[in-house]
């Protein structure tokens, strides 16, 4: 047995902490956090010897705990911490925004901070985001209901069904939704990827469909049971899995993703701007995108940025290794 808290306990603790910081004034958030990449110590074995320097910039957009979203959460029997739905919805909205933006730009895919703020404004439009969040919640609710009906012996009481419906959104559910959403997509720019922890070390705490689905992560290692972010991994095991969806869905180690990008990317450089990364933050989800940020006056060099779009008031830049993992693969020169 592991001495770490269970998946359910950890997600509950994370939800309670974020909810305490939720906005009481309105659903639109204004807090911003940033750190230079060079100031963050990434400890997993896939950290490049000399990471590119740049900025991890977290912008908090809408408060997922605001009362205006409670009716939607109750309608679909969704977990109170709805970051799973918000992160996926924001990634889909970003795809459309960035693909349009890329067509407007010529040469280097660089934007100003004002242009990023204009993108963020669209993700603070409650009506637009709610429409996309509703689609995600409805699909996950439908899939969960089907599972309880197909495995009715495991859910003998209505309360058992309700508990399952209200459980934390799992990585495989985010993956399943994005597989369907990205089917038929071929556009390289604005591609969505899922930067997820290797959860195989947590297989003894998983239940129902999640337990069955963790088998596909076995090849990434993690023989010792424990918290996916902290357990000591054996030689050759991967802390993070990168999951692209275009032109097809794959589960890859970071170095495999870099090799895959070189073969499939239409971009001729070794870096990958205008890529979208849903981030597994070990108790929370958000989305992000890579870009170069240039000075407003056009003078000076553009700087690598990972812009995180988050739906609570808390900062997650250094509380999880996923943001750095996404930054490093997006701006790797290897």
N, C-alpha and C positions, 0 to 999 in steps of 0.2 A: 504493500500500500504506500501511497505517496503521502508526505506530511504537508503538502500544499493544500490550499482550499480547493473545493470542487469547482468545476466550470460554472455551475449555477451560482455558487456562493460568490465567486469573483465577479461575475457579471452583475449580481445584485449590488455588491459593494460599489462597483464602478458607477452603476446607475444612480444609487443614492447620493454619491459624492457629486456627480454632475447635476443632479436635480436640485441639490442645495444651492448650487451656483446659478441656477436658471434665472432668467430675467423676470422681474415682476412688473416691468413697465410696458412691455410689448414683445411681440414675437421676433422683431428685427433686432439683431445683436450688432454691437459696434466695436467689441474688443478685438485687438490685433496683437499677435505675438511674433517675434522673429529671433533667429539665432544664425550666426555664421556656421557653415559646415565645419570649418576648422576648429570651432570651439566645442564640438561634440565628439566624444570618444565612443566610437562604435566597436564592440568587442567580438562580434561573431567572425568566423574564419573567412567569410566572403568579403570582408572589408578590403577594398583595394589598398595596396601599399601606400600610394599617394593619392588620396581622393581629390577630385577637383574642388576648389574652394568656390563658395557661392553662398546663397542664403536660403534658409528654410523659413518661409513666411506663412504663418497661419492666420487666416481671416475667418472670424466667426460670423455666420450669416443669419440663420434663423434658429430660434430656440425650440428645439424638438420637444421640450417639456412644457411649453406654453399651453395655456388652457384652450387656445383656439384649435389645437390638434387633438384634444382629448376625445371629441366626438368620433373622429376618424379612427382613433386607436380602439375605442370601444366597439365601433361598428364591425371591425374586422378581428376583434378579439386579439389584438396585437399586444406584444410586450410593451410595458410603459416606456422603456428605453427603446425608442424607435429608430436608433441610428442606423440599423441595418437597412431600413427602407429609405431613409434620407440620403445615405451615402450612395446607394445605387441610383436613386432618382437624380441626384446632383451629377453623377458621372455621365448619365445619359444626356442631361441638359448641356453639360460641358462639351460633350462630343459634338453636338450640333453647333454650339457657339464657336468652338475652336476650328471646326472644319470650315465654317463660313469665314472666320477671321483669317485662316491660312490662305484662302483664295484672294483676300484683299491685300495681303502682303506680298512683296517681291523680294527675292534674295534671302537674307538671313531672317529666320523666324524670331524676330525680336519685337518686344512690345514695351511701352512705357508703363509706369505705375498707374498713370491715369487710365490707360487702356485696360489694365487689370481691374481697376476699381469699377470700370464700366461693365466688365464681365460679372463682377461680384454683385453689382446692382441687380442684374437679371436673376441671380440666385437668391436675392432677398425679396423677390416678388412672390408674396405668399400664394397668390392664386396659381401662378405657373408651377411652383414647386409642389404645392398640394395636389395638383392634377397628376403629376408624375409619381408622387409618393403613393397616391391612392392606387395606381396601377400595380405598384410593387406589393403593397399590403394585400390587395385583393388576390393576386396570384399566389403569394405565400400562404394565405389563409385557405385558398382552394386546395393547394397541394397538401397542406397539413390535414385538412378535413378528409381528403381522400385516403391519406395514410392511416388515419384512425379507423376509417371504415374497412379498409383492406386488412387491418390487423386488430379487429374489434376485440379479440380475446385479451389483448394487452391493455384495453381501455374499458373495463367493465362498468364503470360508473361515469355519469356525465361530468363529474368533477375531474376525472382522469383525462377526459377529452379536453376540458377547458384548460387544465394545467399544461397540456401539450401545446395547445393553440397559443397560449400566452408565453411560452418559453422563448428565451433569447434566440435571435436569428443566428443560424449556424453558417459557417463558411460555405458549406455545400449548397445552401439555399441561395446565397448571393451568386455563387458560380452558376447554378442552374438558371437563374433569371437572366444573367448576362449572356449565357450561351444562346438562349432563345432570342434575346434582344439583338444580339450582334450577328445572328445568322444571315448570311448573304452579304454582309458588309465586306468591302474590299479596300476602303480608304485607309491609307497608312497613317496620315495625320489625324489626330483626334482619336487614336486607337485606345480602347479601354483595356487595362490590365488589372489583375488583383494581386497585390502584394500581401501574402498571407503567411502566418507562422506555420511551420510544420507541426501539426497537432498530433502526430503519431505518439509522442510521449504521454499524451493525455487520454489514450484509448481506454484505460481502465475506468475513467470517470464518465465516458460517453455512454449514451443510451439510445435505444430505438434506431432510427435511420442513420443518425450521425455516427453511431458505432460501426454500422455496416459500411458506411462510406469512407471511414478513415483507412480502410484497407489500401486504397489507392495511394496513400501517403507513405506506405511502408518502405518504399524504395529510397526515401529521403533520410532514413535512419531515425534514431531516437529509441534505442532499446530500453533505456532507463525511464521509469515512470516519473513524471513530475510536471511542474508548470512549464508550458511550451517556451516561455521567454527566458527562463532561468535554469532549467535542468541542464546538467552537464552532458553534452553530447559526445558520442564516441567519434573517433577519427573517421572523417569522410562523411559524417552526417551534416545535413543542411538545416540551419535555423529558419531560413525563409524559403518559401516557394513562390515563384513568379508565374502567374497564370494569364497568358494572353488569350484573346478570343478571335482575333482576325489574323490570317485568313481561316484559321481553325483553332479550336481550343486545345491547349496543352498545359501540363504541369511541368515546370522546369526549375532546375537550380539556377541561382543567379548567373553563373558562368555559362550555363546552357542557354539562358535567355539572351545573353550578349552575343553568343555565336549565332543563335537563331535570328536575331535582329540584323546581323550583318548580311545574312543570306536573303532575308525577306523584305527589308526596308527599301523603299524607293529613294530615301534620302542618302546622299553620298558621303555624309560626314559620319564620324564615329559616335556622335552624340544623338540623343533622341528628344528634341524639344517637341512641345505640343502633343505629349503622350499623357494619358489619364491613368492614374493609379488609385484604385480603391484600396484603402489601407486597413489592415487588421491591426488594431492597436492594443490587443490583449485585454479586452474588457470594454472596447468601444470601436466604432468604425467611423471613418470619414473618407472623403475623396480628395484628390490632389491632381495637379498637372504640372508638367515641366515646361519651362520657357526661359528665354533669355530676356532680361530686363535692361533696356537701354535708357540713358539719361533723357530727360524731357527735351533738352536742347539739341540732342543728337550727337553731342560731342562726348568722346570717351567710349570705352569698351563696354559692351553688353555683358551682364553678369548672369551666370546660371542661377536659376531660382526653382525651387519646388514650392508651389503655392498650394497650401492646404485649405480646403473648404470644410469648415467644421460647424456642427450644429449644437454646441453647448458653449458656455463661457470659459471652460477650462482650457489650459494649454497642454498639448500632447506632443510637442516637438521632441522633447527628450525623455518622456515617460515610456516610450516604446522605441524599439530599434527600427520599426518599419519605415518611418519617414526618411531616415538616413539611407536605408536599403534602397528605397525608391530613387532618392537623389543620386546615389552612386551609380546605379545602373543607367539612369537617364543621361548622366554626364560622364560616363566612363570613356576614356580614350583608348582603352585596350580592345 
